[in-house]
Amino acid sequence: MKNEQRQFQGGMQIARIPQISGLYAWYYKPLLPDTNTLSTTLTSFLDNQGQIQTKINMRYGVRLVAESSMKMFYGSQNQSLAEIFSEAIEYGENFITHFFKSEAVQLFTRPIYIGIAKNLYTRVYQQHYLSLDQMWNDNSRISKYLTLHPDATVQEVMNELNISHSFALEARVRQIVPRDLMVNIFVTEDIPSEIGDDNEDIQADTNYRRVLEKLLQIMADPICGRR
């Protein structure tokens, strides 16, 4: 596959991904980038709000527990990501839209998700792309829930609908349509057969797959990776 395609975007292209082992990395690359959508989507990816919990053990088994949310700020002026994007767009709107139309996206941005596949077609097209496409169906459980709770987080959707984490769920909750996702692949037959079958359930992963994917996660630091 020396001179064959390595980048795929859109259902017709992704359906042609080879049935061979390899690595894959998903990127956000909107076909028609506009600054409002870019700002909203990138903020949802990067502006992760964490939770902090403090416990103080006292005498007689009494404990003081405090929980609070954490929000990320940047620089000495404590700017939010939304403010940074707003300024960037104000000073360089043409550059930003040109950048997301170019092939530089996969070189200068972190992947959304990265993984290893025994069969790239099964993993990328059937499990990821088609699952996301189905989640966008108006009659899907996730679409119905998000219609009622548009600001729900991935974790909230998982808890309320009792579903496990997946790349497709991450993309759907963040309102990313399938056509705005591009996948890069690296084809290789040198992946050990012991990695086992491709499965969305991380509990079913073999030690071989866990070790290799952990290395990929550490090196690439995907936005929605398995941490």
N, CA, C and O of each residue as an XYZ file, in Angstrom:
908
protein
N       0.838     -1.205      0.000
C       0.000      0.000      0.000
C       0.873      1.256      0.000
O       0.518      2.271      0.599
N       2.015      1.172     -0.679
C       3.015      2.224     -0.603
C       2.470      3.553     -1.086
O       2.730      4.568     -0.441
N       1.730      3.605     -2.182
C       1.269      4.864     -2.731
C      -0.234      5.054     -2.597
O      -0.816      5.908     -3.266
N      -0.858      4.270     -1.744
C      -2.296      4.362     -1.608
C      -2.686      5.407     -0.581
O      -1.850      5.956      0.138
N      -3.995      5.664     -0.537
C      -4.530      6.733      0.285
C      -4.272      6.503      1.770
O      -4.367      5.379      2.263
N      -3.947      7.581      2.472
C      -3.704      7.514      3.912
C      -4.681      8.383      4.699
O      -4.809      8.220      5.912
N      -5.371      9.304      4.026
C      -6.324     10.196      4.671
C      -7.705      9.973      4.066
O      -7.856      9.813      2.855
N      -8.713      9.967      4.945
C     -10.069      9.676      4.499
C     -11.042     10.628      5.189
O     -10.950     10.856      6.395
N     -11.974     11.180      4.415
C     -13.004     12.047      4.979
C     -14.294     11.853      4.202
O     -14.299     11.844      2.971
N     -15.386     11.699      4.934
C     -16.675     11.449      4.294
C     -16.943      9.959      4.182
O     -16.020      9.152      4.066
N     -18.237      9.603      4.219
C     -18.624      8.202      4.239
C     -18.095      7.374      3.084
O     -17.661      6.240      3.285
N     -18.124      7.925      1.871
C     -17.691      7.154      0.707
C     -16.205      6.844      0.770
O     -15.781      5.752      0.392
N     -15.399      7.807      1.250
C     -13.962      7.562      1.374
C     -13.663      6.599      2.517
O     -12.901      5.647      2.350
N     -14.265      6.851      3.678
C     -13.964      6.034      4.850
C     -14.397      4.590      4.641
O     -13.802      3.676      5.211
N     -15.423      4.378      3.833
C     -15.876      3.012      3.538
C     -14.845      2.241      2.720
O     -14.947      1.021      2.588
N     -13.855      2.938      2.170
C     -12.817      2.274      1.372
C     -11.540      2.014      2.167
O     -10.531      1.601      1.596
N     -11.573      2.249      3.469
C     -10.393      1.972      4.289
C     -10.064      0.485      4.205
O     -10.971     -0.344      4.264
N      -8.800      0.134      4.069
C      -8.436     -1.276      3.869
C      -8.706     -2.140      5.098
O      -8.692     -1.667      6.234
N      -8.949     -3.412      4.832
C      -9.169     -4.383      5.903
C      -7.819     -5.004      6.280
O      -7.510     -6.144      5.931
N      -7.041     -4.214      6.998
C      -5.711     -4.639      7.417
C      -5.402     -3.947      8.739
O      -6.041     -2.953      9.084
N      -4.434     -4.461      9.472
C      -4.112     -3.883     10.770
C      -3.347     -2.574     10.602
O      -2.716     -2.329      9.574
N      -3.420     -1.738     11.639
C      -2.698     -0.470     11.589
C      -3.119      0.467     12.706
O      -3.849      0.083     13.620
N      -2.647      1.700     12.617
C      -2.998      2.755     13.560
C      -3.936      3.733     12.871
O      -3.922      3.870     11.647
N      -4.749      4.411     13.671
C      -5.645      5.418     13.116
C      -5.704      6.619     14.052
O      -5.539      6.480     15.264
N      -5.940      7.791     13.485
C      -6.072      9.012     14.276
C      -7.154      9.880     13.648
O      -7.097     10.204     12.461
N      -8.142     10.252     14.461
C      -9.235     11.117     14.006
C      -8.897     12.578     14.267
O      -8.327     12.915     15.305
N      -9.254     13.451     13.309
C      -9.039     14.884     13.444
C     -10.333     15.627     13.114
O     -11.148     15.167     12.314
N     -10.500     16.780     13.746
C     -11.631     17.658     13.426
C     -11.224     18.543     12.255
O     -10.322     19.370     12.381
N     -11.887     18.370     11.125
C     -11.561     19.138      9.925
C     -12.861     19.454      9.181
O     -13.228     18.740      8.248
N     -13.557     20.517      9.586
C     -14.852     20.839      8.972
C     -14.726     21.137      7.486
O     -13.803     21.827      7.053
N     -15.660     20.610      6.720
C     -15.644     20.847      5.278
C     -15.907     22.307      4.950
O     -15.329     22.851      4.009
N     -16.777     22.939      5.721
C     -17.103     24.353      5.512
C     -16.855     25.104      6.810
O     -17.803     25.424      7.527
N     -15.599     25.390      7.123
C     -15.294     26.006      8.413
C     -15.805     27.437      8.516
O     -15.538     28.263      7.644
N     -16.534     27.723      9.576
C     -16.888     29.091      9.897
C     -16.439     29.347     11.328
O     -16.400     28.426     12.144
N     -16.105     30.578     11.630
C     -15.442     30.882     12.889
C     -16.325     30.618     14.101
O     -15.815     30.227     15.151
N     -17.627     30.818     13.987
C     -18.507     30.574     15.138
C     -18.523     29.096     15.511
O     -18.402     28.734     16.681
N     -18.674     28.247     14.492
C     -18.700     26.811     14.751
C     -17.352     26.322     15.244
O     -17.281     25.494     16.151
N     -16.275     26.835     14.647
C     -14.937     26.456     15.084
C     -14.710     26.810     16.549
O     -14.190     25.998     17.314
N     -15.092     27.999     16.932
C     -14.897     28.444     18.299
C     -15.689     27.570     19.273
O     -15.169     27.158     20.310
N     -16.942     27.293     18.935
C     -17.788     26.479     19.815
C     -17.241     25.068     19.954
O     -17.155     24.532     21.059
N     -16.869     24.465     18.824
C     -16.402     23.075     18.840
C     -15.064     22.939     19.552
O     -14.895     22.053     20.389
N     -14.115     23.807     19.230
C     -12.798     23.712     19.841
C     -12.858     24.007     21.339
O     -12.114     23.415     22.121
N     -13.734     24.912     21.732
C     -13.899     25.173     23.161
C     -14.446     23.948     23.873
O     -14.017     23.624     24.980
N     -15.399     23.263     23.234
C     -15.971     22.067     23.862
C     -14.931     20.960     23.999
O     -14.991     20.162     24.934
N     -13.981     20.909     23.072
C     -12.921     19.915     23.150
C     -11.925     20.227     24.263
O     -11.532     19.342     25.022
N     -11.526     21.481     24.350
C     -10.356     21.833     25.140
C     -10.664     22.448     26.498
O      -9.823     22.427     27.396
N     -11.863     22.995     26.651
C     -12.205     23.683     27.889
C     -12.824     22.691     28.877
O     -13.987     22.825     29.260
N     -12.039     21.704     29.280
C     -12.546     20.661     30.164
C     -12.649     21.173     31.597
O     -11.682     21.677     32.168
N     -13.839     21.030     32.156
C     -14.043     21.425     33.537
C     -13.904     20.208     34.437
O     -14.639     19.229     34.305
N     -12.955     20.287     35.344
C     -12.727     19.177     36.252
C     -13.442     19.371     37.575
O     -14.027     20.421     37.842
N     -13.380     18.346     38.386
C     -13.956     18.377     39.721
C     -12.853     18.121     40.740
O     -11.968     17.296     40.516
N     -12.912     18.824     41.843
C     -11.949     18.611     42.918
C     -12.711     18.264     44.191
O     -13.739     18.866     44.503
N     -12.197     17.297     44.907
C     -12.835     16.871     46.145
C     -11.808     16.869     47.263
O     -10.717     16.317     47.118
N     -12.162     17.487     48.370
C     -11.289     17.554     49.530
C     -11.947     16.821     50.695
O     -13.120     17.038     50.998
N     -11.169     15.945     51.347
C     -11.674     15.208     52.506
C     -10.761     15.449     53.704
O      -9.539     15.346     53.600
N     -11.361     15.765     54.816
C     -10.616     15.952     56.063
C     -11.165     14.975     57.095
O     -12.337     15.044     57.465
N     -10.325     14.081     57.549
C     -10.722     13.115     58.562
C     -10.516     13.710     59.951
O      -9.430     14.181     60.290
N     -11.582     13.677     60.746
C     -11.541     14.225     62.092
C     -11.734     13.109     63.113
O     -11.811     11.936     62.747
N     -11.811     13.465     64.367
C     -11.977     12.466     65.416
C     -13.373     11.834     65.374
O     -14.325     12.405     64.842
N     -13.450     10.660     65.944
C     -14.713      9.928     66.080
C     -15.318      9.553     64.727
O     -16.528      9.359     64.615
N     -14.482      9.453     63.717
C     -14.971      9.047     62.406
C     -15.661     10.148     61.620
O     -16.228      9.891     60.558
N     -15.620     11.364     62.127
C     -16.240     12.490     61.417
C     -15.339     12.908     60.260
O     -14.121     13.003     60.408
N     -15.959     13.157     59.102
C     -15.211     13.603     57.936
C     -15.857     14.848     57.354
O     -17.081     14.954     57.279
N     -15.031     15.772     56.952
C     -15.499     16.949     56.224
C     -15.183     16.746     54.747
O     -14.035     16.492     54.382
N     -16.196     16.858     53.905
C     -16.030     16.634     52.471
C     -16.516     17.870     51.720
O     -17.628     18.348     51.940
N     -15.673     18.372     50.839
C     -16.030     19.523     50.013
C     -15.800     19.170     48.548
O     -14.763     18.605     48.201
N     -16.757     19.499     47.691
C     -16.639     19.266     46.251
C     -16.881     20.569     45.510
O     -17.783     21.332     45.855
N     -16.077     20.816     44.498
C     -16.255     22.026     43.690
C     -15.740     21.772     42.278
O     -14.938     20.867     42.048
N     -16.203     22.571     41.354
C     -15.777     22.441     39.961
C     -14.572     23.335     39.706
O     -14.383     24.348     40.379
N     -13.767     22.952     38.734
C     -12.593     23.731     38.355
C     -12.732     24.159     36.905
O     -13.197     23.388     36.066
N     -12.333     25.373     36.615
C     -12.380     25.891     35.257
C     -10.992     26.330     34.846
O     -10.238     26.874     35.652
N     -10.660     26.096     33.601
C      -9.314     26.362     33.102
C      -9.187     27.803     32.605
O     -10.038     28.298     31.867
N      -8.099     28.467     33.029
C      -7.783     29.805     32.552
C      -6.341     29.833     32.081
O      -5.534     28.985     32.464
N      -6.017     30.828     31.235
C      -4.695     30.904     30.630
C      -4.078     32.280     30.857
O      -4.749     33.309     30.777
N      -2.769     32.262     31.143
C      -2.020     33.507     31.232
C      -2.295     34.309     32.490
O      -3.159     33.966     33.298
N      -1.533     35.387     32.634
C      -1.643     36.234     33.824
C      -2.975     36.975     33.892
O      -3.382     37.418     34.966
N      -3.663     37.116     32.743
C      -4.942     37.814     32.725
C      -6.124     36.868     32.938
O      -7.282     37.280     32.860
N      -5.820     35.592     33.207
C      -6.871     34.605     33.461
C      -7.934     34.583     32.353
O      -9.130     34.706     32.617
N      -7.475     34.425     31.135
C      -8.398     34.384     30.009
C      -8.998     32.993     29.850
O      -8.319     31.986     30.050
N     -10.265     32.948     29.492
C     -10.900     31.679     29.167
C     -10.586     31.322     27.722
O     -10.134     32.165     26.947
N     -10.829     30.064     27.365
C     -10.604     29.660     25.980
C     -11.512     30.427     25.027
O     -11.099     30.790     23.925
N     -12.738     30.671     25.448
C     -13.675     31.411     24.599
C     -13.132     32.812     24.289
O     -13.257     33.299     23.165
N     -12.532     33.449     25.291
C     -11.954     34.777     25.072
C     -10.753     34.709     24.136
O     -10.573     35.580     23.285
N      -9.933     33.672     24.295
C      -8.760     33.520     23.433
C      -9.188     33.299     21.991
O      -8.632     33.914     21.080
N     -10.176     32.422     21.770
C     -10.664     32.193     20.411
C     -11.259     33.468     19.823
O     -11.061     33.765     18.645
N     -11.984     34.215     20.642
C     -12.599     35.453     20.166
C     -11.538     36.443     19.688
O     -11.695     37.072     18.641
N     -10.460     36.576     20.459
C      -9.379     37.473     20.057
C      -8.672     36.966     18.806
O      -8.360     37.739     17.900
N      -8.421     35.647     18.767
C      -7.728     35.079     17.609
C      -8.534     35.297     16.333
O      -7.977     35.615     15.282
N      -9.840     35.125     16.435
C     -10.703     35.311     15.272
C     -10.726     36.777     14.852
O     -10.731     37.094     13.662
N     -10.739     37.669     15.845
C     -10.754     39.100     15.551
C      -9.523     39.518     14.763
O      -9.611     40.331     13.842
N      -8.361     38.953     15.134
C      -7.114     39.372     14.498
C      -6.702     38.497     13.309
O      -5.877     38.908     12.493
N      -7.278     37.288     13.212
C      -6.810     36.401     12.142
C      -7.862     35.464     11.601
O      -7.599     34.275     11.420
N      -9.059     35.982     11.339
C     -10.159     35.129     10.872
C      -9.809     34.418      9.574
O     -10.053     33.218      9.448
N      -9.246     35.127      8.616
C      -8.910     34.510      7.334
C      -7.880     33.401      7.503
O      -7.977     32.348      6.873
N      -6.893     33.650      8.360
C      -5.873     32.633      8.606
C      -6.480     31.374      9.206
O      -6.153     30.268      8.779
N      -7.362     31.527     10.194
C      -7.943     30.378     10.891
C      -8.774     29.525      9.944
O      -8.647     28.301      9.942
N      -9.620     30.155      9.141
C     -10.440     29.379      8.204
C      -9.570     28.720      7.142
O      -9.828     27.586      6.739
N      -8.542     29.428      6.689
C      -7.626     28.833      5.700
C      -6.896     27.638      6.303
O      -6.722     26.617      5.638
N      -6.471     27.759      7.553
C      -5.750     26.682      8.222
C      -6.599     25.412      8.281
O      -6.094     24.327      7.992
N      -7.882     25.524      8.650
C      -8.721     24.347      8.795
C      -9.156     23.764      7.446
O      -9.670     22.647      7.395
N      -8.958     24.496      6.377
C      -9.209     23.951      5.047
C      -7.985     23.225      4.500
O      -8.083     22.473      3.530
N      -6.839     23.450      5.121
C      -5.581     22.945      4.586
C      -5.244     21.568      5.136
O      -5.930     21.048      6.015
N      -4.171     20.987      4.602
C      -3.673     19.705      5.076
C      -2.802     19.853      6.319
O      -2.256     18.869      6.818
N      -2.673     21.077      6.819
C      -1.834     21.312      7.992
C      -2.499     20.869      9.287
O      -1.833     20.736     10.314
N      -3.805     20.641      9.246
C      -4.537     20.305     10.471
C      -3.927     19.110     11.175
O      -3.691     19.150     12.382
N      -3.666     18.031     10.416
C      -3.152     16.811     11.044
C      -1.680     16.921     11.428
O      -1.148     16.033     12.095
N      -1.019     17.999     11.017
C       0.384     18.202     11.383
C       0.539     19.121     12.590
O       1.481     18.977     13.368
N      -0.393     20.071     12.745
C      -0.224     21.100     13.765
C      -1.298     21.067     14.860
O      -1.342     21.965     15.700
N      -2.146     20.067     14.864
C      -3.138     19.941     15.933
C      -3.088     18.544     16.528
O      -2.637     17.598     15.882
N      -3.552     18.423     17.759
C      -3.642     17.124     18.400
C      -4.801     16.339     17.793
O      -5.821     16.925     17.431
N      -4.657     15.030     17.679
C      -5.800     14.230     17.213
C      -6.911     14.238     18.257
O      -6.662     14.452     19.444
N      -8.125     14.006     17.806
C      -9.233     13.856     18.737
C      -9.145     12.497     19.426
O      -9.389     12.370     20.626
N      -8.798     11.507     18.650
C      -8.802     10.131     19.152
C      -7.772      9.344     18.360
O      -7.597      9.569     17.163
N      -7.096      8.426     19.023
C      -6.077      7.639     18.348
C      -6.141      6.211     18.860
O      -6.452      5.977     20.028
N      -5.849      5.262     17.993
C      -5.930      3.881     18.445
C      -5.244      2.913     17.510
O      -4.665      3.288     16.490
N      -5.331      1.659     17.895
C      -4.734      0.564     17.150
C      -5.854     -0.377     16.715
O      -6.805     -0.601     17.463
N      -5.745     -0.919     15.524
C      -6.826     -1.760     15.002
C      -6.267     -3.018     14.354
O      -5.283     -2.974     13.616
N      -6.906     -4.121     14.643
C      -6.576     -5.367     13.957
C      -7.116     -5.328     12.534
O      -6.530     -5.893     11.611
N      -8.259     -4.640     12.379
C      -8.879     -4.449     11.073
C      -9.346     -3.004     11.005
O     -10.328     -2.636     11.652
N      -8.652     -2.185     10.229
C      -8.974     -0.764     10.172
C     -10.393     -0.515      9.672
O     -11.065      0.398     10.152
N     -10.849     -1.305      8.729
C     -12.207     -1.138      8.205
C     -13.240     -1.370      9.305
O     -14.173     -0.584      9.462
N     -13.069     -2.444     10.059
C     -14.010     -2.757     11.126
C     -14.012     -1.675     12.191
O     -15.067     -1.212     12.625
N     -12.823     -1.282     12.602
C     -12.699     -0.318     13.693
C     -13.144      1.076     13.293
O     -13.993      1.678     13.950
N     -12.569      1.586     12.215
C     -12.783      2.986     11.839
C     -14.133      3.202     11.179
O     -14.862      4.127     11.538
N     -14.469      2.359     10.221
C     -15.716      2.584      9.491
C     -16.938      2.028     10.219
O     -17.901      2.757     10.459
N     -16.906      0.756     10.568
C     -18.086      0.148     11.152
C     -18.343      0.587     12.595
O     -19.467      0.946     12.948
N     -17.294      0.557     13.430
C     -17.497      0.852     14.837
C     -17.521      2.343     15.146
O     -18.261      2.784     16.025
N     -16.718      3.119     14.431
C     -16.662      4.542     14.724
C     -17.591      5.359     13.835
O     -18.503      6.023     14.329
N     -17.359      5.311     12.514
C     -18.105      6.189     11.619
C     -19.597      5.847     11.584
O     -20.439      6.733     11.736
N     -19.925      4.581     11.386
C     -21.339      4.206     11.304
C     -22.050      4.393     12.634
O     -23.234      4.726     12.661
N     -21.336      4.181     13.747
C     -21.950      4.416     15.059
C     -22.292      5.885     15.232
O     -23.373      6.218     15.717
N     -21.375      6.770     14.836
C     -21.647      8.201     14.928
C     -22.804      8.594     14.019
O     -23.678      9.365     14.413
N     -22.804      8.064     12.812
C     -23.888      8.365     11.875
C     -25.243      7.942     12.461
O     -26.233      8.661     12.326
N     -25.279      6.789     13.102
C     -26.513      6.313     13.725
C     -26.923      7.199     14.902
O     -28.110      7.444     15.115
N     -25.938      7.679     15.665
C     -26.250      8.546     16.803
C     -26.867      9.873     16.370
O     -27.555     10.523     17.156
N     -26.625     10.275     15.128
C     -27.216     11.515     14.621
C     -28.653     11.313     14.144
O     -29.347     12.283     13.839
N     -29.099     10.072     14.080
C     -30.492      9.799     13.713
C     -31.416     10.431     14.750
O     -31.192     10.289     15.952
N     -32.450     11.126     14.289
C     -33.360     11.812     15.209
C     -34.026     10.863     16.198
O     -34.420     11.274     17.290
N     -34.151      9.594     15.816
C     -34.833      8.626     16.671
C     -33.891      7.889     17.625
O     -34.337      7.050     18.408
N     -32.603      8.193     17.565
C     -31.671      7.517     18.470
C     -31.860      8.024     19.892
O     -32.299      9.155     20.105
N     -31.527      7.181     20.861
C     -31.658      7.563     22.273
C     -30.817      8.787     22.592
O     -31.234      9.664     23.348
N     -29.629      8.834     22.007
C     -28.728      9.938     22.315
C     -29.250     11.253     21.742
O     -29.199     12.285     22.411
N     -29.755     11.221     20.504
C     -30.311     12.441     19.915
C     -31.508     12.942     20.714
O     -31.646     14.142     20.948
N     -32.357     12.036     21.124
C     -33.530     12.436     21.917
C     -33.102     13.049     23.243
O     -33.672     14.046     23.686
N     -32.093     12.448     23.877
C     -31.635     12.978     25.162
C     -30.991     14.351     24.984
O     -31.239     15.259     25.778
N     -30.170     14.506     23.952
C     -29.484     15.781     23.732
C     -30.454     16.877     23.317
O     -30.194     18.056     23.559
N     -31.561     16.507     22.697
C     -32.587     17.500     22.366
C     -33.163     18.109     23.636
O     -33.446     19.306     23.692
N     -33.332     17.275     24.648
C     -33.879     17.746     25.928
C     -32.808     18.359     26.821
O     -33.100     19.213     27.658
N     -31.552     17.910     26.635
C     -30.448     18.386     27.482
C     -29.269     18.781     26.586
O     -28.263     18.072     26.565
N     -29.364     19.883     25.853
C     -28.326     20.249     24.876
C     -26.972     20.558     25.492
O     -25.960     20.507     24.793
N     -26.924     20.875     26.775
C     -25.650     21.209     27.416
C     -25.054     20.026     28.185
O     -24.111     20.204     28.956
N     -25.586     18.843     27.985
C     -25.099     17.660     28.712
C     -23.665     17.342     28.319
O     -23.271     17.539     27.169
N     -22.890     16.852     29.272
C     -21.524     16.421     29.010
C     -21.524     14.952     28.598
O     -22.533     14.257     28.719
N     -20.370     14.493     28.110
C     -20.250     13.090     27.720
C     -20.524     12.184     28.921
O     -21.230     11.181     28.808
N     -19.956     12.552     30.071
C     -20.141     11.731     31.267
C     -21.599     11.683     31.696
O     -22.086     10.636     32.121
N     -22.286     12.785     31.590
C     -23.711     12.822     31.960
C     -24.532     11.921     31.042
O     -25.420     11.204     31.502
N     -24.235     11.959     29.757
C     -24.960     11.091     28.814
C     -24.680      9.631     29.123
O     -25.590      8.802     29.096
N     -23.431      9.313     29.415
C     -23.071      7.941     29.766
C     -23.833      7.477     30.999
O     -24.348      6.359     31.035
N     -23.902      8.337     32.006
C     -24.571      7.971     33.255
C     -26.075      7.820     33.069
O     -26.668      6.849     33.539
N     -26.686      8.775     32.390
C     -28.147      8.773     32.255
C     -28.650      7.654     31.344
O     -29.701      7.067     31.600
N     -27.900      7.359     30.283
C     -28.342      6.348     29.322
C     -27.681      4.993     29.547
O     -27.965      4.026     28.841
N     -26.802      4.937     30.535
C     -26.115      3.684     30.885
C     -25.381      3.101     29.672
O     -25.562      1.935     29.322
N     -24.561      3.922     29.048
C     -23.771      3.483     27.897
C     -22.302      3.732     28.185
O     -21.955      4.559     29.028
N     -21.449      3.015     27.484
C     -20.017      3.125     27.719
C     -19.404      4.210     26.834
O     -20.016      4.677     25.874
N     -18.186      4.591     27.185
C     -17.487      5.630     26.440
C     -17.090      5.133     25.058
O     -16.752      3.962     24.889
N     -17.131      6.018     24.074
C     -16.680      5.687     22.725
C     -16.324      6.972     21.994
O     -16.745      8.063     22.377
N     -15.547      6.820     20.944
C     -15.219      7.975     20.118
C     -16.477      8.587     19.522
O     -16.628      9.809     19.502
N     -17.382      7.740     19.035
C     -18.615      8.229     18.413
C     -19.419      9.068     19.394
O     -19.964     10.105     19.016
N     -19.500      8.638     20.648
C     -20.246      9.392     21.653
C     -19.596     10.750     21.903
O     -20.293     11.759     22.009
N     -18.275     10.784     21.998
C     -17.571     12.049     22.189
C     -17.924     13.037     21.071
O     -18.238     14.199     21.328
N     -17.868     12.558     19.842
C     -18.144     13.432     18.701
C     -19.602     13.868     18.671
O     -19.894     15.025     18.370
N     -20.521     12.955     18.979
C     -21.958     13.287     18.906
C     -22.346     14.317     19.959
O     -23.068     15.267     19.655
N     -21.879     14.144     21.183
C     -22.232     15.088     22.242
C     -21.709     16.484     21.905
O     -22.329     17.486     22.265
N     -20.576     16.548     21.218
C     -20.004     17.839     20.849
C     -20.554     18.366     19.526
O     -20.034     19.332     18.970
N     -21.600     17.729     19.033
C     -22.318     18.207     17.842
C     -21.463     18.188     16.580
O     -21.630     19.040     15.707
N     -20.552     17.227     16.478
C     -19.717     17.114     15.279
C     -20.359     16.116     14.326
O     -20.543     14.949     14.670
N     -20.690     16.567     13.156
C     -21.311     15.684     12.165
C     -20.225     14.840     11.501
O     -19.074     15.270     11.419
N     -20.576     13.649     11.028
C     -19.563     12.741     10.452
C     -18.723     13.353      9.336
O     -17.536     13.051      9.214
N     -19.332     14.209      8.524
C     -18.589     14.758      7.381
C     -17.440     15.672      7.802
O     -16.541     15.939      7.005
N     -17.461     16.157      9.052
C     -16.424     17.078      9.514
C     -15.287     16.374     10.246
O     -14.504     17.011     10.950
N     -15.200     15.067     10.076
C     -14.124     14.299     10.697
C     -13.241     13.673      9.630
O     -13.729     13.104      8.653
N     -11.950     13.786      9.830
C     -10.985     13.164      8.931
C     -10.174     12.152      9.736
O      -9.853     12.387     10.901
N      -9.849     11.032      9.110
C      -9.038     10.024      9.774
C      -7.767      9.770      8.974
O      -7.800      9.623      7.752
N      -6.658      9.723      9.681
C      -5.376      9.328      9.107
C      -5.064      7.908      9.555
O      -5.353      7.538     10.693
N      -4.480      7.115      8.674
C      -4.141      5.746      9.040
C      -2.682      5.450      8.731
O      -2.085      6.040      7.831
N      -2.128      4.529      9.495
C      -0.795      3.987      9.236
C      -0.954      2.472      9.152
O      -1.214      1.806     10.155
N      -0.795      1.944      7.958
C      -1.006      0.520      7.722
C       0.260     -0.259      8.054
O       1.348      0.101      7.604
N       0.125     -1.309      8.827
C       1.263     -2.175      9.149
C       0.761     -3.563      9.524
O      -0.275     -3.706     10.173
N       1.499     -4.574      9.112
C       1.170     -5.945      9.482
C       1.998     -6.413     10.676
O       1.944     -7.585     11.049
N       2.764     -5.502     11.276
C       3.658     -5.864     12.369
C       3.008     -5.750     13.741
O       3.684     -5.915     14.757
N       1.715     -5.473     13.787
C       1.005     -5.438     15.068
C       0.789     -6.872     15.536
O       0.344     -7.699     14.741
N       1.085     -7.203     16.792
C       0.942     -8.588     17.261
C      -0.502     -9.064     17.198
O      -1.428     -8.331     17.542
N      -0.675    -10.292     16.757
C      -2.024    -10.854     16.658
C      -2.693    -10.986     18.019
O      -3.917    -11.092     18.109
N      -1.883    -10.978     19.083
C      -2.427    -11.140     20.434
C      -3.201     -9.922     20.929
O      -3.760     -9.961     22.026
N      -3.249     -8.830     20.140
C      -4.017     -7.674     20.599
C      -5.499     -8.004     20.693
O      -6.249     -7.291     21.359
N      -5.927     -9.072     20.035
C      -7.327     -9.479     20.120
C      -8.213     -8.708     19.160
O      -7.750     -7.845     18.415
N      -9.499     -9.038     19.193
C     -10.456     -8.415     18.279
C     -10.698     -6.954     18.647
O     -10.586     -6.570     19.812
N     -11.030     -6.150     17.649
C     -11.373     -4.747     17.875
C     -12.726     -4.672     18.582
O     -13.715     -5.240     18.120
N     -12.748     -3.967     19.701
C     -13.965     -3.917     20.506
C     -14.051     -2.554     21.173
O     -13.046     -2.034     21.658
N     -15.264     -1.964     21.201
C     -15.452     -0.669     21.852
C     -15.380     -0.782     23.368
O     -15.120      0.213     24.044
N     -15.601     -1.956     23.909
C     -15.595     -2.171     25.348
C     -14.152     -2.310     25.826
O     -13.498     -3.313     25.545
N     -13.657     -1.307     26.547
C     -12.257     -1.333     26.979
C     -12.003     -2.452     27.985
O     -10.861     -2.871     28.172
N     -13.067     -2.939     28.637
C     -12.893     -4.029     29.593
C     -12.488     -5.325     28.889
O     -11.930     -6.229     29.511
N     -12.774     -5.408     27.583
C     -12.446     -6.615     26.828
C     -11.055     -6.557     26.203
O     -10.621     -7.513     25.560
N     -10.356     -5.434     26.391
C      -9.031     -5.293     25.792
C      -8.025     -6.264     26.416
O      -8.051     -6.523     27.619
N      -7.148     -6.788     25.576
C      -6.060     -7.634     26.070
C      -4.931     -6.753     26.601
O      -4.893     -5.553     26.331
N      -4.015     -7.355     27.354
C      -2.861     -6.606     27.852
C      -2.000     -6.077     26.712
O      -1.424     -4.994     26.812
N      -1.912     -6.851     25.619
C      -1.131     -6.422     24.460
C      -1.683     -5.106     23.904
O      -0.927     -4.175     23.624
N      -3.009     -5.041     23.748
C      -3.630     -3.830     23.203
C      -3.487     -2.667     24.182
O      -3.185     -1.546     23.772
N      -3.702     -2.925     25.471
C      -3.605     -1.860     26.468
C      -2.224     -1.218     26.463
O      -2.099      0.006     26.499
N      -1.195     -2.047     26.420
C       0.173     -1.523     26.466
C       0.473     -0.681     25.234
O       1.023      0.413     25.354
N       0.118     -1.177     24.050
C       0.405     -0.450     22.816
C      -0.400      0.844     22.739
O       0.136      1.882     22.349
N      -1.683      0.794     23.105
C      -2.499      2.005     23.044
C      -2.065      3.010     24.103
O      -2.142      4.218     23.880
N      -1.607      2.516     25.261
C      -1.116      3.435     26.281
C       0.075      4.224     25.757
O       0.193      5.423     26.009
N       0.960      3.545     25.025
C       2.107      4.235     24.444
C       1.661      5.293     23.441
O       2.186      6.407     23.436
N       0.694      4.949     22.592
C       0.170      5.911     21.616
C      -0.458      7.109     22.310
O      -0.258      8.250     21.893
N      -1.223      6.848     23.376
C      -1.876      7.931     24.105
C      -0.845      8.893     24.696
O      -1.008     10.111     24.627
N       0.211      8.332     25.276
C       1.230      9.176     25.896
C       1.940     10.032     24.851
O       2.213     11.208     25.092
N       2.238      9.450     23.699
C       2.987     10.182     22.673
C       2.131     11.234     21.979
O       2.613     12.334     21.707
N       0.867     10.919     21.686
C       0.044     11.820     20.881
C      -0.874     12.702     21.706
O      -1.291     13.762     21.240
N      -1.199     12.279     22.938
C      -2.098     13.031     23.824
C      -3.380     13.447     23.109
O      -3.657     14.642     23.004
N      -4.170     12.491     22.615
C      -5.407     12.850     21.923
C      -6.400     13.532     22.854
O      -6.449     13.237     24.048
N      -7.190     14.444     22.299
C      -8.103     15.255     23.092
C      -9.116     14.387     23.840
O      -9.407     14.633     25.010
N      -9.644     13.384     23.166
C     -10.669     12.521     23.766
C     -10.156     11.103     23.945
O     -10.922     10.147     23.825
N      -8.884     10.958     24.227
C      -8.313      9.628     24.350
C      -8.667      8.966     25.650
O      -9.266      9.571     26.538
N      -8.283      7.696     25.749
C      -8.533      6.927     26.980
C      -7.487      7.289     28.006
O      -6.346      6.834     27.931
N      -7.870      8.098     28.955
C      -6.919      8.480     30.007
C      -7.144      7.629     31.233
O      -6.446      7.791     32.234
